């Protein structure tokens, strides 16, 4: 999936991927999309919960050989 931005958090573990995603989302415009990449096995549920809490759209996710990728759309400013 092609998105507007990519954030690589490989090698960083909870809560750092969430903190870095939250900071990057502040820079994005409404409807911008971001790909966030991690190797933290708890990444999917953490990001799903964060999206629910912040009102952002969790579009999709994928996993390939221990690399977890999440696609998010900024819904609110």
Secondary structure, DSSP 8 states (H G I E B T S, - for coil): ---SEEEE-TT--TTHHHHHHHHHHHHS-TT-EEEEEE--TTHHHHHHHHHHHHT-EEEEEEEETTEEEEEEE----
